[in-house]
Amino acid sequence: MKMSLIIGFNILVYAFGFFMAYGKGLWKNLIFTFSWLLYSIYYFLTPWYFYSIGRSSIWGDDVGYQGVGENISDYYDEGLLYYGIANLLFLLGFFFITKEKKFDKPIVIHKDNKNLALVLFIICTGLVIVNFLLSGIDLLDIVRGSSDENLFGASGATNYLKNFADSMITCIIICYVAKVDKRTLLVLVLVSFFLFALMGFRYRIIMTILALLLLAIYNYKFSIRQIIRPAIIGIAVLYFFVFITVNRYPLIIGAFDEFEYNPAQFEVVELMTEQTRGMLDDINIIKYYETRETPRYDYGVTFGYFLIRALPRAIVGDWKDQFYPPPAFPIVDEAYNLPPVWAVTGEAPLHYAYFMIAGNIGFLFIGAFVVGLVLGLVSRGRDIRITRDRVFLVILTMALFMWFTRGFFPQFVDNLIFLLIPYFIYYSLVSKKYAEQ
């Protein structure tokens, strides 16, 4: 009975959110619409699915995982209740505190500069490649599969240059809105995806596709006759998402002969729920704070670690190592309660978990409200009709996708900064004019 009420409460919260987004304009509130879709999947549908099948731990009961980690069976209700309330507060912060801004000035039209867009892409891609070459990594050997090295986790000469892989995504977005020739754009996308795949940057591939889809949908005029084409494209994109997930590690090591192409072997439902199971990690952390007599907190310090990450090692040397790992990481490991041989799993909680770690339920509720408030202010200060503002909102959406699903705020800051570098360069150099509304 208790769980039924909690599920009913969640359904009402998410339905209310979609009602608000639709009533106030899905595109005008792109940030909220996209966030709410992610929230409904990660924070409700997937954990509800695992609850319904009796999933008792993060990793399930497959061979090799039986008995590993904490049993979370009795904490689905707390997790769904706490996050349902947090998301309601996020909604209130986004819609009911910030006032809707009226845009009564002429629309700014930026003159497209295809050559500048292409040059920015070439520069950002070149910086990523040069970074690995400077560190002695032979990309051709990796591509041929004849090297013991791979790009997964490799920083190259410096992470600063490696992070321009994020800038490549924005360059592709700009090339799209600047109407670069479709065949040229396809080449840029394929080059980026190949490099991202070698680096193990599956999320960057997904971010790029989502960004292009959002921009294409905005410009698309739907009609009954045109349903077949987007349906085919949608199926192809879904296949690609699943393909790069199933074949992630063969892609990283260049073992192309080990690819699995048959969609019948993909087990889509199981695969997609496993890829969106992050709230099981968060429920594990909720159990930690519900059951430990003296749980630890980091009091929000981990959120400020983007400042530590920004310090150049060439200047500060190994001094910054004394601040690692961030204080939230050992708390997460303690909550997982894994055997010592499982010390590093790569299992990432969602962004709400870090609010819990900062100050338990109270900080979660405050944090969710503040995030909604800030995103509402940023979103309502942009005019979706203006290309520059639309591109900015799509970039922010992609960065939020990484933060919401991977959790670590300093990484979000890094992503957003490098996503915005080519954006600011491009729009500071292209000319603009005003058009009457």
N, C-alpha and C positions, 0 to 999 in steps of 0.2 A: 504493500500500500504506500509506504513512504517513497519508494523508488518511482512508483507510478506518478505520484504528485510532483516529484522532482523533474521527471521527464516531461510532464505536462507543462510545468513552469518554463522549462527550456523551450518547448515548442512555442509557447506564447511570446517569449522574449525574442526569438529569432523571427517569428512571423511579424511582430511589431517592428523589428528593425527593417525587414524587407518592405513593409508597408510605408515606413518613413522614407526609405531610399526611393521607392517608386513615386511617392507623392511629391517629393521635392526634386526629382530628376535624377535618374540613375547616373547619367554622364556628368551632370553638374556636381554630383557627390561621388565621383569615381573612387576616391580613396576609401570612403565608407563602404560603398557597394562591394569593392574587391575584398576589403578586410572582412566584411560580414560573410561573404562566401567562404573565405578561408576559415573563419571562426566556426561557421556552421558545420564544416567538414571535420576540422581537426578537434574542435572542442565539444562536438555533440554527436554527429552521425557516426564517426569511427569509434569513439569510446562506447557509444550505445550498442554498436554492432558487436564489439568485443565482450561487452557485458552480457549480451543476449546469447553468445555462444560459450560463456563461462570461462573466458580467458583469465587465468589466475596470476600471470606475471607478465612483465614487459616482453620477454622473449618467447613465451608460450611453452608448450610441452613437446615440441619436436625433439627428435633424437639429438642428444648433445646439449639440450637446454633444460631438461627436466630437473626441477628443483633448484634452478639457478635464479638467484635474486629473491626479492621479497614477494610474498603472496599479497596481492592487492585486491582480492575478491571482495572484501568487506568495505572498500573505500571508494568504489565507483560513485556511490550516492553523495559522499562529501565532495568528491571532485566535480561532479556535474552540478551540484548545488552552488558551490563556491564560484565556479567559472560562469555559471548562468547569471549570478548576481554581478560578477565583475563585468561581464559583457553588457548587462543592462546599464551599468554605470558608464561604460565606454560610450554607449549609445546616447545617454543623457548628456555626457560631456560634449559629444560631437554636435548634437542638434539643438539642445535646449539651453545652452549657455552662450555659445557664439551666435551672433546675429548674422543673418544672411545679408551679404553685401550686394548692393545694386550697382551694376556697371552701366553708367550712363554716358561714358566717354566713347569716342569713335574707336573702332577695333583697330589694333595695330597689326599690320601685315608685314612680315619680314620677307624680303626678296630672297628667293632660293639661290644658293650658291653650291652647285653640284661639285665643282672642282674642290672647293674648300672642304666639303664633307668627305670627299674621297681622300684628300691629303691628310685629314685628321685620322681617318681610319688607318692609312698606311703608316703614319707616325706611331700610333698607339700599338699596332701590331708589331711594327719593327722594334719598339722598345721591349715588348714581351720576349720576342725571339732573341734579340741581342742580350738580354739579361741571362738567358740560359747558355748562350754561346760563350759569354764572358766567364761563366763558371766551369767551362770545359765540358758541358753536356752536348753530345752529338745527337742532334734531332733526327738526322737521317738514319743513324743506327737504330734509334728507338722505333722509327716508322717501319724499318725493315724487320724489326723484331730480333735483331742480332746483338742487342746490347743488354747487359744486366741491369742497366739503369732504367728509370722511368721518371716522368715528370710529376707523378702523384706525390704531393707533399714536399716537392723540391722547391726551395725558394730561389734557386739560381744565385746570381751575384748579390741581389738585394730584393726584399719583398716590395720595395717601393716601385720598382720597374715591373715586377710580376703582377702587381695590382692593376696595371694598365689593361689587363684582360677585362676588367669591369668597364673601363673606358671604351673598349671595342664595342660593347653592347650599345652604348649611347651613340657611337658613331654610326652603327647600323640603323638605329632609330632615326637619326638625322638624315642619313642617306635616303631612307624611305620617305620622310616628309618633304625632302628636297626633290623628290621624284627622279632619283638616279635611275638610269636604264635598268629594267627588270632583270636582264641577264647579268649585268654587272653586279646588281644587288645580290642575286643568287650566288654568284662566285664569292662575294664577301661573306655571306652567311655560311657557305660551305667551308671556307678557310677558317672562319671563327670556330665553327662547331668541331672541326677536326682538331684544332689546337686545344679547345676546351676539353675535348674527349681525352686527349693525351695527358692533360693536366689533372684529369679527374674532376673537372668542373661541370658536373652534371647540372647543378643548379643554375649555372650561367646559361646553359643551353635552354633550359626551361624558361628562364627569365627573358631571354631574347625572343623566343617564340610567343610568350604571353604578351610582351610589349608590342610586337608586330600585329598580333591578333587584335589587341585592344584598339590600335590605330586603324586597322582595316575595318573593324566592325563599326567604328565611329563614322567612317566615310561611306559605309555600305548602305545602299538603299534596298531594303528587302521587298520581295514580291513572291507570289506563289511559284512563279516559273523559275525563280532563282534559288529555291530551297535545295535542289539537288547538288549544286556546286558547293555551297558551304557545308552541306552534309558530308560530301566526299572529302573535303578539306579537313573537316573535324575528325573524321575517322582516321585519315592519314596522320594527323597531328597526334591523336591518341595512340596510334600504333607506334609512332616515333618516340613518344614519351616512354611507353612501356619497353620498347626495344632498347633504348639507351640505359634503362634501369636494369633490365635483365642481363645486358651485355656490358655492364659498366667496367668490370675488371678486365675482361678480354680487350676492351678498348684501351684501357690504361697501359697494358703491357704489350700492346700491338699484336695480340694473338687473334688475328682476324679470322683464321680458319676455325675458331671455336665459337663463332657467333651462332646464336639461336634465332632463326628467322620465322619459324612457324608460330603464328599467333595462338594456335590451339594449345601450345605448350606454355603459354604465358601465365595462365591462371589469373586473369585480370582482377577479379574481385579480391582474392587473397593478396595479390601483389599490391594493389592500390591501397588496401587497408593497412598493410604492413608499412607502406611508405608514408602513411599519414597517422601513424600510431603514437605520435609524440606526446599526447596527453596521458598515455599510460606511464610515461616517465614522470610526468607532473603528479599523477595520482600517487606514484611511489614516493615522491617528495612530500606530498600532503600527509601520507601515512607516517613519514619520518617525524613531522612536526606534531602529529596527533598522538604518537606513541612514545617518543623519547622524553625522558624526564628532564634532561638538560640538552636540548638541541642547540646547534650552533647557528649563528646568523652572520652575514657579512655586512649588514647595515647599509647596503647600497654601494659599497666600495667598488664592487666589480663593474658597476655601470660607468665608473670614471676611468676604467682601464684603457680607454682609447687614447688618453693622454700619455700613458706609459708606452703604448704601442707606437705612438707618433715620434718618440725620441729616436734619433738616428744612432744606430749601433756604432757607426764610424766615429761618432763624437763621444758618446757615453760609454762605449765599450761593453764589457760584461756587467757593468753596474746594474743595468735594468733586469738582469737575471734574478736578482735577489727578490724581485717583486712577483716572480712567477712560481707556481701557477696562481691565477687570480683566486681570491679567497673562496669564491663560490664553487670552484671545481672540486676541492676536497670534500665539501659538504655534499655535493651531488654524489660523489663516489661513496661517501659514508651512507647516504640514503639508499643507494642501489644495493649495498651490502653484498658485493660479489666476492667470489674466491680470489685470493691474491694473484693467481695466474690470469685473471680476467681484468687486471688493473686498468688497461686502456681498451675500451670497447668502441669509442667513437659515438656512443649513444648520447644524442643531444636532446635535452628537454626543451619545451617551448618557452616563449618569452615570458609568460606569466610566472613560470617557475622561479625566475630570478627575482621577481617581486616578492614571492613567498620567502625566498632565502634572505632577502633584505630585511623583512620584518613581519613575516607570517601573514595571516589573513587580512589584518588591518592595512598593511602596506600594499597587498594585492589589490584591494578595493580602491585605495587612493591612487595607486599607479595606473589602474585601468581607466579611472576617471580622467586623470591628467593626460594620458595618451590620447583619449578621445577629444579632450579639450584642445590640445596642441594641434592634432591633425585637423580638427574642425576649423581652427584659426587659419592654418596654412591652406586648406582646401578652399575656404570661402574667400581667400584673398587672391584667387586665380580665376580667370575667365576662360572656361573650357573652349569657347569659340575661337580664341587666339591660339595659333599654332604653338608659339613659344610656351604659353602656359599649359597647353595640352601635353606637350612633350615633357615639361617639368613634372606634371602630375603622374604621367606614365612612369617616369624615372623613379619618382618617390614610391610609387606602387610596387615597382620591382624590388627596390631596397627593402620595403616593408615585408614583402614576400619572404625574403631571406631572413629578416629578423623574427617575424612571427613563427616561422617554421624551424629555425635553427637556434633561436633564443638568445644568442650572445650579443648584447648591445654594442660593445666595442667593434665587433665585426660589421655590424650594421653601419656604424659611423664610417668605417673604412670604405665599405661598398658605396655608400652614398657620396662620399667625397670624390672618389675616382669616377663614379658615374657622372658627376656634375662637371668635372674638369672640361671635357670637350663641349659640353652644353654651354658653359659660360664663354669659352673661347669662340665658339661658332656664332652665338647670338650677340657677342660684342663686336664681331667683325662684319657681319652682314648688315646691309642697309635696311631701313624700315620706312614705311609710310602709313598714313592713316586712311581708313575707309569709313564712310558714313554707315551707320547701322541701318 
